[in-house]
Every structure is written in structure tokens, then in C-alpha cells.
């Protein structure tokens, strides 16, 4: 009995790792295409793939509530808001050459520099730190723990994100109404 249970757990770990790398690969490719495409609508659709991949990663982490919230809020609302803003502001939807300013190499160098700084900072800040997962003791969902964490521990960043989204919506309306 113990050997078959161990084989089942090992099989799940391998399946989870395969799913993780498949999702991560799709997210990386879509993120790269999102920032390199010249069509703004295609960029929004690539963003949808990235956000859906993040929802898949939340499912792998057994955070179903966050995964559903990711789909509803970010894919269902933010991407629709972005597309609405694109269409409302009459942004160029085709592959116009005037959208490129030939500074890709400078942008790539700065991005790699920032990636390195972030990596070194995280490595120095969290060196030797082990994250312990908090098991769910009641056998149910972790939705209550997530709600307490968001609205008690992280209420300020949550409200800042709300204000930022409101400012983006107001800005899109102001830009559209300049006629």
C-alpha cells in the first residue's frame, strides 16, 4: 500500500511539473509576442494567453478561488477594458511602421539590466529563506484564508490597484472625449 501511494504521489509531481513547464513556456512565448507585435489587438490577445496561464498556475497551486478571480477580473474585465480603450481612442489597429522607434536594442539592454538587478536583489533578500506551505486543516477551500490575507494583510496594495485601474479608465474616457 505504501509503495503504490508513493508511486501515485511521484506521478502527480511529474504531471504537475510537466503542466507547469507547459504553462510557463506558453506564457513566456505569449509575453514575448505581446511586446514584439505591431498590432495592438494582437498584443491584447497575447496578454489574454499570459493571464490564462497565470490562472492555470494558480490551479496547480490549489488556489482555485484565485484562478477563477484571475479569469473573471483580469481576462474578463481588464482585457475587455483594454480593447474598449483601443477602440474608443481610435488607436491604429494595423501594422503601421510609425509605431516602432528603432530603440529595441536599448530596450533589450535595459530590460536585461533590470532583470539582473531584480534577480540579485531577490537572491540577497531571500537567501536561505524557506517558504512553508500552510495546510488546509478543514479539508475545504482556502478562500477564507485568501480573503483575510487580501483584506487584512494587503489592503493598501489592493486599494492602490483599484485606484490605478480607476485612473486608467478615466484617462481612456478623457482621451476619447477630446474631439
N, C-alpha and C positions, 0 to 999 in steps of 0.2 A: 504494500500500500504506500509506504513512504517513497519508494523509488518511482512509482508511477506519478505521484504528486509532484516530485521534484522534476520529472521529465515534462510534466504539464506546465509548471512554472517556467522552466527553461524555454519551452516552446513559445509561451506568451512573451517572454522577454525578447526573444529573437523576432517574433512578429511585431512587437512594439518598436523595436529598433528599425526594422525594415520600413514600417509605416512612418516613423519619424524621419528617416533619411529621404523617403519619397516625398513627404510633405515639405521638408526643408529644401530639397532640390527644386521642387516646383515653385516654392516661394522665392528662392534666390533667382531663378531664371525669370520669373514674372517681374520681380523687382528691377532686375537689370533691363528688361524690355520696357518697363514702365518709364524709366528715366532716359531711355535712348530713343523711344519712338517719337516721331514728329507729329503724330495725330493725337490730339488731346482726348478724344473719346476713347481711343485705344488705350491710352495711359490710364484712364479711369477704369476700364475693364481689366487691365492688368493689376491694378490696385485691388479690384474685387477678388482676383485669384489669391493675392497675398493675404488679404483679410480672411478669406475662406480657409487658407492653410493654417492661419493662426487659430481659427476655430477648431480645426482638426487637431492641432497640438493640444488645445485645452481638453479635448475629448480624451486624448492619450493620457493626460494628467488626471483624469477622472473629475474634471471640473465642468460638468455638463451645463450647469447654470450659466457659467461664464461663456461657454461655447455658444449657447443659444443667444445670449445677450450680444456676443460678438456678431452673430449673423443678423440679428434684428436691428441693432443700433448702428453698427459700422457698415455692414453691407446694405442693409435695408434703408438706412437713413443718410449716412454720411456720403456714400457713393451717389445716391439719388440727389442729395443736395449739391454735390459737385457737378453732376451732369446738368442739373437745373441751372446752376450758376453759369456753366459753359454756354448753355443755350440762351439764357436770359441776357448775358452780356454780349452775345453775338461774337464770341471768340472764334478765331479761324479754326475750322474743323478739318481741313485738308492737310496735305503735307507741304505747307509753304516753306520756302527756303529762308524767309525772313525771321523764322523762329530760332535759328541757330546763329550764335555769335562767335563760333570758332574758338572757344576757350575750353574745349574738352580736356586737353592735356593739363591745363592749370587746375581745372576742377577735379580731375583724377588724382593729381598730386596732393591737393588739399584734402580730398577725401581719404586717401591713404594715410596722410599725416594725422588726421583726426582719428582714424581707426586705430593707429598705433598709440596715440596719446590715451584714448579711451581704454585700450587693452592694458597698457602699463598701469594706468590709474586703477582699474578694476583688480588687476593682479596684486598690486601693492595694498590696496584697501581691503581685500578679502582673502589674502594669503593665509592658508591654513584653516579657514572657516569652513565648518561642515554644517550643512542645512539639514535639519531633522524634519521629516515629514510628520505632520500631526495626524494621527489616525482618527478616523471617524468611529466613535465608540458606539453610537446608537444603530449602526448598520444602515443608516439612511443617507440623506443627501448632505452636502457641505454648504448648502445655500445659506443657512442661518449664520454660519461662521464667516462666510464671504460678506454678507450684509453687514455684520458687526464690524468687520475689518474695513469695509469701504466707508461706512457712515460714522465710524468712531475713530479709527486709527488714521485713515487717509481722507478725511472730509475736506481739508483745504485743497489738495490737488484735484479732488473730484469737482469742487466748486470752480476752481480755476479753469478746468477743462470746459465746464459748462459756459463760463463767461467767454472763453475763447471761441467756442462754437457759435454763441450768440453774436459776437462781434463779426465773425466771418459771414454770417447770414445778413446782418445789417449792412456790411460792406458790399456784399453782392447786390443788394437792393439799391444802395446808393449809386454804385457804378452803373447799374442798369437804367436808373432813372435820370441820368444826366442829359437826356435828349433835350 
